Amino acid sequence: MVRDSRKMVLLKGGSAQPIVRIFNCAGVEKARFVWNGGVIIGMGWTSDERLLLVDMVGEVAVYDIHGQRLPIEFSLGVACGQEKLLDCVVYAGGIVGLTYENSIWVIADLSDVRPQRLADVDVSASPQCMAVRVSPAHGVEV
């Protein structure tokens, strides 16, 4: 959990630095850490219980369930970073990012990080939501 930095809130005491908090399913806080990266666009858990935080330029930081940063860093690619991310979905085995230019970038396999651009979205306005489906026959579909 992290506060949406695009919304104004009254700060009473505490720190103005963004803090990411990890809770268990019963709502008990298990870990917290200060986020020093860019604006978080998406975050989620992988199937092997790693927390991925994706910032606006597509940089991905990886944490364990105890909030310890792992020495794994990668990105959705330079072109994705230039277009800036509008939305991002982290799913069990990968990441999908939608840019402000309506380009969709995918890392389909986190063990072999290779960002790929999917076919352009032919719409006049940016999509309001995304869903990811992985099938053996077609791979990643958005």
N, C-alpha and C positions, 0 to 999 in steps of 0.2 A: 504494500500500500504506500502511496506517496501522494502528496497534495498536488492538485492541478495548479501549476504556476501561472496559468492564464486567468485565474479567478482571484479577485481581491479578497483578503481576509484580514481581520484585525488581529495583530500579533501582540499578545500580552506575555511578557517574559519569554523565555526559551530562545531558540536560535532562528535566524532568518535563513540559514542554510537548509537546503532540501534534505530531508531524512527519509530513507526507505525503511519501512518496517515490515517484518515477516511474522505472520501469525500462523498458528496451527489451526486445524479445523474446528477446535472448540473456542477459538477467539483469544487464545493466550498468546501474548507476544513472545516470540522465540528469539528474535534478533533484530537489530537495527544498525544502520550505518549511514554515514553522510555521503550523499551523492555529489561528486565533484565534476560530473560530465555535463553535457549539454542538456537541452530540454528533452525530457523523456516522452517519446511518442508511443511506445509500446513496451510491454513487459509480459513475461509469462514463463511457465515451467516447462521443461523438456521431460521426456519420458524417463530420463535418468536423474531426475530431481535437481537440475541445474536451473537457476534463475537467470534469464536473459533480459537485459535492459537495453533497449534500442533508442538512440537519440535521433534528433532531427536530421543529421547528416548521414544516418545509417550506420554509425559506429555501434558495435555490440560489446557490452561488458558482461562477463559471466561470473556468477556468484554461486556458492554452495548453500545448503539449507540453513547454515549457521551464520550467513551474512558475510562470509569470508570471500574476498575477491580471488578468483582463480586466474592463473597466468595464461589465460586464453583470451585473445582479442582478435576480432575480425570485423569486416564491414560488408554492407550490401553493395559496395563498389563506388568508385569515384563519380561515375555518371549519376548514380542515385544521390550521392551527397551534393552534387551541384544542383539537382532539381529540388532537393529538400523533401523529406517525408511528411505526408499529410496524415497517414494512418499506417498501422503496422499490426500484424497478427503473428504471435508466436504460438506454434502448435507443437505437438509431441516430438516431431523430428526435424523441424525447420522453421523458417521465417518467411513471411510475405510482407512486402512493403509497397504502399501506394504513394507516389510522389504528387506534388502539386501540378505536374504536367500530365497527370493521369497515366503514368507509366507504372507497370507492376513489375517488381523485382522479387526474385525468389532464391532462397538458399534451401534446396530440397533435402539436403543431407548434411547434418551438422558435423559428421565425421569427415566429410570431404567438402570443405567450404568453397563453393564455386557459384558466385552470384550469376543469375541468368535473368534476362529480361523476357517477360512473356509478351504475347501479342498486345498491341495497343488497345486501350479501351475507347471505343468509338461512341462517346457520349458528349453532350454539350456542357454538362456540369459534373463536378466530381461526385463519385458514388458516395452514398451515405453510410454504407456498411460493407463489410467483406466477410465471406465465409470460405474456409479452405477445406477441400476434400482431396484425399490422397487415395488413388486407386491403382492397383497393379497394372491395369491395361493402359491408363492415360497419364499416370504420374500425378503431379500436383495440379489441381484445378482450383480456380478462384472465381 
